[in-house]
Amino acid sequence: MSLWDKYESPLTSERIAEISAKARPELPVFGNGFLGNLMGQTGASFLRGIGDAASFLNAKDAGQYLNDRASDIESYLPPELEAELSLDYITNPAGLTRATGNVLGSIASIALPTALLPESAPLRIGQAFQKLPAAGKYITDTMAKMAGRGVLSAAPESAMEAGNFETNAVRNGMNTEQARQGSWDVFLKNLPFLMASNAVQWGALPRITSRPGAVAGLEWLTQGFEEGVQKGIENASTPGKEYSYNPVEWATNPKMKEQKQAAAEGLAGMAPLSLLGYGGGRIFKRNEEAPEETVDDSDNSRPAPEPQTYKD
């Protein structure tokens, strides 16, 4: 019998987990209320998005570290509720507020690499939109530039989706080679889809001053549809899973429960942001339409001085 068999190693997996739990720093969370769930989930989603992209780009150690930190944050929060249309979901901090944090963190993780791009890149893509027959004449310079940024944001977002798929697939028992191939399928299917959907979302933002209700509704519906399709792309790359890109089937087919839930979470998380955008757009529009007070300094506008009389 070897010494290894006779004596238990002090560094068993259980012991490592115990040491890690004790060594985990206390994170600066704001409790388990609304603010804590919002801030905590926003931070966790941001770190996980960057980590998933790093994993897909073969920076596995960095990706694992960021994903672990995201899990650390989430471990302080209560379990997230499934999205549903109910008062309990809206008033529970782990419901609608948590879903909003998910969307905010995801948006932030996508916006970071997109913001680092040179200013000329989205502008050139936007100019191509303006050259489209029939539709091009309705696309303003601001809309074109924002749509260009939306197209460019598709690459990092697709990488995040692909990295997330690979991490979860390996965790669920898929071999690394198959998971890697599946991640490329996810990336290549997401890329054209997100180029189109992000161009719609980002390009519509400048119109919020003229049609705030329409734009808010468009962003809300697009986010839900996007999440459902992305879940379908994941399922299409997973052997044995059924999928569909038809929203009607998500709602009616019990086998599409995962896609239905993904779409519902996207709709729930985007709802407060769309309402804020709608309110902000209304205020901005009202301020723009308010007549400005002008003061006419011309000589004609001044009242004539009263004649003065002098007594001897």
Sequence and secondary structure as in RCSB ss.txt:
>XXXX:A:sequence
MSLWDKYESPLTSERIAEISAKARPELPVFGNGFLGNLMGQTGASFLRGIGDAASFLNAKDAGQYLNDRASDIES
YLPPELEAELSLDYITNPAGLTRATGNVLGSIASIALPTALLPESAPLRIGQAFQKLPAAGKYITDTMAKMAGRG
VLSAAPESAMEAGNFETNAVRNGMNTEQARQGSWDVFLKNLPFLMASNAVQWGALPRITSRPGAVAGLEWLTQGF
EEGVQKGIENASTPGKEYSYNPVEWATNPKMKEQKQAAAEGLAGMAPLSLLGYGGGRIFKRNEEAPEETVDDSDN
SRPAPEPQTYKD
>XXXX:A:secstr
  HHHHS  TT HHHHHHHHHHH        SSHHHHHHHHHHHHHHHHHHHHHHHTT HHHHHHHHHHHHHHHH
TS       SSHHHHHSTTTHHHHHHHHHHHHHHHHHHHHTS THHHHHHHHHHHTSTTTGGG  HHHHHHHHHH
HHHHHHHHHHHHHHHHHHHHHTT  HHHHHHHHHHHHHHHHHHHHHHHHHHHHHGGGGGT HHHHHHHHHHHHHH
HHHHHHHHHHHTSTT    S HHHHHH GGGHHHHHHHHHHHHHHHHHHHHHHHHHHHHHHHHHS       SGG
GS          
